[in-house]
Amino acid sequence: MSVVTSKGKVILAAAGPGDPELVTMKAARYLGMADVVLTDRLVSEKILEQFVSPRAEIISVGKQCRRGVSTPQETINELLVEYALQGKFVVRLKGGDVSIFSNILDELEILKANEIEYEIVPGVTAALGAAAYAGIPLTARGYSIAVRFLTYYKSDVVSEEYWKELAETNDTLVLYMSSETLATVVEKLRQYNISPDKLLAVAEQATTPMQNIHISSFDGYEEKLAGKKFLSPSLVIIGKVVALHQQFAWLQNSGSTEYYFEPLVAKVNSITDNQKAGKHVSRA
């Protein structure tokens, strides 16, 4: 039996919001060095094909909000530690940026507890990518002096006091993981008298070839967006800056109803079972 005398290293790296050309040079370089890549669902296959070495093992550890097929965070933590303790160079590749609405804290804590060397490589987060590809400057002069990154996926995330503040602010609001709860978001903001002519945009599969941008005022929500199912990932932008989309949009809506990132399916459960048993999944 061989004995590992030194620990490996873990790179917590960002893949960007979809367009593979938005990955950073540093993340691409580390992917080329990796022995193992643990990749999220919201990572373009083109990034894996172009930058990951053929000798590397690629393991899908996808997550999908409110879906039971997601890989448990505990399993991901175990895999990071297991491979690093084998002396391997591991890249944990996350969609968007690594620090915005991801579970990086859980992963940092487990790496620190096991005294494993790590590095954090930032990237283009979904809010910035979606806004840029929609032609919506998030803090355009004369429209907004601040932007807030938020999420709303369950009722206890936002207090009533904060709903009131959000309805009254002139800040640009960007809501992650909130397209499925958009009706409730609209209802709560109306409850606290948000301006009926304030605009909202839903950026559907932004920065990908399947991008679609949907625009409505709060007053016109029922007519334009109510009941619509948006493909994941979708991101919501609220504020005066949304009006700039009409003038500065440089990418036409695709009109596509196909997924760029395939949804997770039940087979992920068997994949994670195999991973726990030491039967690791290599690249397709």
Residue, then its C-alpha position, 0 to 999 in steps of 0.5 A: m500500500s502506498v503512503v501519501t506523505s503530503k496533502g494536496k491542494v483545493i482550488l475553489a474556482a468560478a466558471g462564470p454565468g454561462d458563456p465559457e469565454l467568461v471564465t478567468m485565465k487563472a481558473a482555466r490554468y488551474l483546470g489544466m493542472a487539476d487531477v480532479v474537478l468537482t463541477d456544478r450543474l451551472v458550468s458550461e460543458k465547453i469549459l470542461e472540454q476545453f480546459v480540463s486535462p484528459r487525464a483528470e477525473i471530472i465528478s458532477v456534484g450538481k445542485q438544483c434549488r428545491r430539487g431532491v436530486s441535488t448532491p448533498q453538501e456533506t458529500i461534496n465536503e467529503l470528496l474534497v477532503e478525500y482527494a486532497l488527502q490523497g495528495k491530489f490537486v483538486v478544483r471545485l468549479k462553481g457556476g457564477d462567482v464562488s462567493i455569491f450565494s454558494n456554499i463556499l463557507d461549508e467548504l472553507e470550514i472543512l478544508k480548514a478543519n483538515e488543514i488542507e491548503y486552498e485558494i479562492v479564484p473569483g469570477v463573473t457572477a450571474a448578476l453582472g453577467a446577466a446585466a451586461y448581456a441584457g444591456i442593463p448597467l446596474t448603477a447607471r448614473g442618474y438611475s441608481i447609486a447602489v445595487r443589492f444582491l438578494t435571494y428569495y426562495k422561502s418565506d422566512v428569508v426576508s422580514e416584513e421590515y425589509w420588504k418595506e425597505l426594498a419597496e421604497t428604495n431606489d437601489t437596483l435589486v438583483l434576486y438570485m434563485s427567485s424566478e419561481t417565487l416571482a409572484t410572491v416577490v411582486e405581491k410583497l413589494r406591491q403590499y408596501n407600495i412599490s411604484p407601479d411603473k417601476l420595471l422588472a426584468v427576468a434574465e433567463q439563461a443569461t449569457t448563453p445562446m438560449q438567453n431571453i430577457h423578459i421585461s414588465s412594469f409592476d403594473g403590467y405584471e399580470e399581463k406580461l409575466a404572471g404564470k410564466k415558467f422560466l428556465s433555470p437559471s433565471l435572475v430577476i432585476i428590479g429598478k429604474v435601470v431596467a428601462l435602459h435595456q430597450q436602448f442598450a440591448w445588444l443581444q437579441n432574445s433567442g426565443s429558445t425554450e431549450y435548456y442550456f444547462e440540463p436539469l438534474v435527474a434522479k440518476v444523480n442519487s445513484i451517482t452520489d451513492n457511488q461516490k460515497a462508496g468510492k466508485h467515482v464518476s469520470r468524465a462522460 
